[in-house]
Amino acid sequence: MRIRGRGRRVGVALIAAVLALAALNGCSQALRGEEDVLGRPYIGAFYDDPPAGSGAPGTVVRQQIATGAPDGSTAWRILFRSTDLRGRPVLNSGMLVVPDGPAPAGGRTIVSWAHPTTGSAEKCAPSRSVDPYVWMEGLPELLQQGYAVVATDYTGMGVPGPDSYLIGETEGRNVLDAARAARGLLGAAASDRLLLWGHSQGGQAALFAAQLQPDYAPELDLRAVAVAAPATDLAALLRADIGDVSGVSIGSYAFSAYAQVYGAALDSILTPAAIAALPVMNDFCLITQNSALHRIAQPLVGRFVTGDPGVIEPWSDLLAANTPGAVPLPVPALVAQGLVDKLVRPSATAAFVAHEKQLGVDVTYDAVPGATHGTIADKALPAVLAFFSAHDG
């Protein structure tokens, strides 16, 4: 499936449909068919035997021309160095897509894309799909504006590494190191100018990347950050969603990641049945294995957690530590939110926007009537492109 014209719209529609259905109890034959279309794996040796050892964050250690790139562009699968929240070296996989033809004077501005939840297992990495471009929302339009677009899979996805699901600082470092990797691979064809763009989990990742950039990647000239339905107040997000199958699915990824990374005891928040189900659930990818994931998650609705993770320690502190907004964003931000989103609630996003404005951040809030969690990135894209153009001068 090529992402061009009508084909690209079909891909976006498939993702939007499955994301919307992911919030519902049960599944259908149509959903399983869409999972099959989106879940075809990349077949090749690129991810085999990834190199060990450390290196400067952003260093590209393996690259491969990827087939099926959007018309008028060239794409690579890449492996590159990054670090986790404690500064330990990790390896990341991802994609880089660049318009064909000569770069403008001074090089192309880089857009580092942060993807929404696709799972937490290695196989759930967007770049491991046979058609990785369909996961990069707004890719053709960004290419048409001359940007180089790079996307990390996040640590622990694509290639082995510690879990990073909703671990804001690890994800943020990954997003910034992807931009460094793009600069390293493209050389003089890339500038130091950087724009950040993310959706849902990727919204959290992009916001953390913006917060971290002045200290972690000061050589990058960050101009702006745009996010769609970002995961902001994580305690409120889990509290709102844990009573349905989507919340149980997201919770299975998040609680596992926090237990692995921080050493938090799962039996302090999850029921025995939930703990027993976690290994199976975490091996399923959201969207591409949604129906299988929900078969395990549905019986756990109402019997997944033993209390409110926003109150019980250490979960309350961990969720707060991974909620963006502890420090002001250093650049202007565009925050888009669908007003009929049932996963990331409009009230939570509006509260985040108000908080950032209180900190003195230049925030544009784009509340989109009729947009769902699955459709908001596409519906907000015209505003995102205009916002990027205004701040990439």
N, C-alpha and C positions, 0 to 999 in steps of 0.2 A: 504494500500500500504506500504510494508516494504521497507526500504532503504538498500538494499543489492544487490550486483551484478547488474544484468540487471534492477531490480526494482528501484534501486536508480537512475540509469541513466535515466529511464523513468520519474521519478519525476523531475530531473534536466531539462530534455528536455521540460517538460510541463511548468515549470517556465520560462525557456529561451524563449519559444515560446510566452507566454503571455506577458512577458516584452517587447519583440520585437514588438508585435502587439499593445501594449499600446502606442507606439510612433506613430501609424498610425491613420489616420482618418477612422472612421467606424469600424465595427467588422463583424465577420462571425459566422456561426453555429458552426464551429470547435472551435472557441474561446469560445463561450458560453459553449460548452461541456467541455473544459479544465477548465473553471471557476467552473463548477459543481464538477469536480473531486477534485480540490484543495480547494474548499470552504466548504466542509462538516464540520460542527461544532462539537467540543467536546460536548458530552452530559454527564452531571454530575453536582455535587453540589460544586465542588472545589472552584469556583470563587464566590459562593453565600455568602452574608453577610461577606465581608472581615473585618478583625479586625481593629478597630480604634485605635487611640493613637500613640504615638511616641516610638522610641527605637533607639538603636545604629545602624547607617547605616550598612547594610549587615546582620542584624539579620534575620534569617529565622523564620517566624511566622506560616507557614503552609507548609506541604509537602505531596505529594501523589505519590506513585509508578505509573508510566505511562506505559501503555501497548504498545506493538508494537515496542519496542526499537530495534536498529540494533543488529544483531546476536553478541553474546559475550559481551553485555553491559547491564547496568541497567540505567533506566532513572526515573527522578522525575519531576513532576510539583512543582514549589515552589512559595510562596509569601514571599517577603523579604522587609526590610526597606531600604529606600534610602532618598536622599534630592534633592530639586530642586535647581535652580541656585541661589536662595536667601538663601539657607540653611534651608528651611522649610521642615519638615518631609513629605515624600510621601511613598506610598506603591507601590511596583512593583511586577509583575508576571513574570514568565519565566520558563526555562527548564534547567536541569542539566543532562548530560549523561556521564557515566563513564565506562571504560572497566571493565569487570569482572576479578576476580583474584586478587592476592595480589599486592599492590602498590610497586614500587621500593623503595629502601632505600632513606629516606628523603622525600618521598611522590611524588605524581604526579604533574607535571607542569599543571597549569590551562590555558586554552585558553578561553578568554571571547569574544564571537561572537556578533557582532552588525549587525542586519539584515537590508536589504534594505527596501525601502518604501513598506508597505502593507496597509497603510491607517492611520487614526488617531483616529477612534472610538474604544471603548473598544472591540467590537466584532472582530476587525481586527488584534488583537494580534496573532502572530504565534503560541503561546502555546495553544490558544483556538481552533486550528484546530484539527480534529480527527487524523491527521498524522503530528504532529509538526516537525518531523525530516526532512521532505523534504525541509523545509525552511532553514535549517542550512547547508550552502554550504561547502562541504569538510568534513562533519561530519564523515563518515566511515573512511576516510584516517587519520583524526586526532586521532580517537580512536585507529586505528591500530598502530599509533606511541606512544600510551600510554598516551595521554593527557586526562585530564578531561575537558569537554567542557560545558560551561555555557552560557546561552543566556537570556538577559533581553528583555521584550516586549517593554520597555520604559514607562515612566510615562504617565498615562492617557489611556493606552491600557491594556487590560486584566482586570484590576480593576479600579475603579474610581480614578481620579486625574486630576491635571491641564494638559492642552495640552502641548506636548513637541516636536511637529514636527519641525525639524531643529532648535531646541533650543539647541545649542551645549553644553553648560555647564550642563544642566539637563541630556541630553543623556549621556555625558561623566561620570557624577557621577553614573548614572544607570549602565553603563558598569563596572565601578570599584566596585560598591557595589554588583553586581552579582558575581564577583570573591570572594569578602568577604563572600558572602552567601555560595558559593561552599566550601570554607575553613571551614566555621562553620559547615556545614552538614557533610563533609567528615572527619573532625578531622585530625588525624595524617596521613591519606591516601593522604592528599593534602599538597603540599609544599607552600611556599610563592612566588614561581616563577610564573610569569605571562607573557603571550603573548596575544596581541590584534589583532583581525582579523575582518574586516568589509567591506561591499560592499555598494556603493552608499550613501544613507542616513547613513547607518552604517559605511561607510568610514569616514564621518564627525564625527560621534559619537566616533569611535575608536581614531581618531586623537585628539579630545578634551579630551578623557580619558587619552591619553598619556601626553598631556600638563598639565593636572590637577594632575596626580598621585603623583609627588613629594610633593605637599602640602596637597592634599586631602586624599591620601591613602599611606603614606610613608612606612607603614609596608609591602607593597607588593613589591616584587623584580621584577619590570618590566624589561623584557629583550629586547623586540622588538615589533614593530607594523607593520602589513601588511594590506594594503587597496586596494580595486579594484574599479576603477572608482569613487573615492570619491567626494562628494559634497564639493567643496572647495570655490571658489569665488562665493558666492551666488547671488550677484548682476549680475554677468556675466551669471550665470546659468539661472536665470529667464529671463534676457534680450534675451538670445539665444532661449529659449524654449517657451516664453509666446505667440508667434504667432502661436502655433499649439495646438492641443487638449491635448497633454501630459503636456505642460506647464500650461495650464488652470487647469488641474487636480491637478498638484503639487502645483500651486499657491493657489488653494482653501484650501488646507491643511495648507500651510505656512502662508498666510495672516490671516486666522482664529486663528492660534496658536499665532502669534505675537500680534494680537488685544487682545486676552484673557490674555496673560501673561504680556505684556508691556502696555496695555491700549491704543494702537495706534488706531486712528479713521479710520475705513474702508473706509469711504466716502472721505478720503484724497487720496486714490489710486485706488479704485474700482468703476466701474460704478454702477448705481442703479440696473441694471439687474444682475450683478455679485453678489452684496450684497444679493439680493433676493434669488439667487440660492445656496448660500453658505451652509445653513443648510442642504439642501437635498444632495448636493455633499459630504459634510463631513460625512454623514451617510453611504456612500458607501465605500467599501474597494477596493483598487487598486488590480488588478490581479483577485481576486475572484468575484468582481462585476464590472469588467472593462467595459463591454458593457453598463450596466446601467449608470455608471459614465459618460461615453463618450456621451451618449444620452443627458445628461444635459450640458456637457461641450462644445460639438461641436457648438451649436448655439452662444456660447459666444466668439468663436475665432474671434479676431479682435475687440471685444467690451467688453473686460474683465477689463482692466486697463485704467486709465485716463492719465497715463504718465509713465515715466521710474522709477521703484522703486529704482534703483541705484542712482537716483538724488533727488527724492522727499523725504523730511524729514517728519516723523522720520524714514522712511523705509530704507533710505540709511545707517544711523547709525546702525540700528538694523541688517541689513544684514551684515554689516562689523563686528559687534560684534559677530556674529555667524559664521564667516568665520575662519577656523583654520589657524594658522600660525602667530598669534600675538606674540607668544613666541616660541623659538626653541623647537623642540621635544627633550626629554631627552634621547632617545634611538635610535638605528638604525631603519630605516624604509624601507619597500618595497612598492612601489607604482606601481600597475598594471593598464594599460589602454588599452582598445580596440581601434584600430585605425579607426574602422568604427562605433564607438559609436555615435548615433545621439541625445542622451540625455545629457550625460556629455561629453563635447567636448574635444578631445585630446589636443587642444591648452590650455585649462584652466588647465588641469592636468599637462602638461609640465611646465606651468608658476608656478604652486605651487611647483613642484619639484625644479625648479631653485631657487625659493625663499628660500626653506628650505636649499638648498646647500649653498646659500649666508650666511645663519645664522650659518653655520658650522655643519649642521646635516649630518650624514652618510646616504645617500639615494640611494637606488637601484631603477632605473626606468625600469620597464618591459613593453615596448610598444609591444602589441601583434597584428600583422597583421590579419585582418579578424575577430577579436573579436568584438562583439556588446556589448551593455550595459547588455543584458541578459546573454551573454555567458562568459564574461570576468572573473568572479570569478572562474568558472570551468576550463577555459583554463589556468589561472594563478596558479592553485592549485599546480602543481609540483614545481614551483618556490617558492611558499609560504612555502611548506613543507620543502624544502631544506634550505630556509632562517631561518625558525624556528629552525631546527636542528642545524644550525651553531651558533645560538645565545642562545641556551638553554643548554650550557655546564656547 
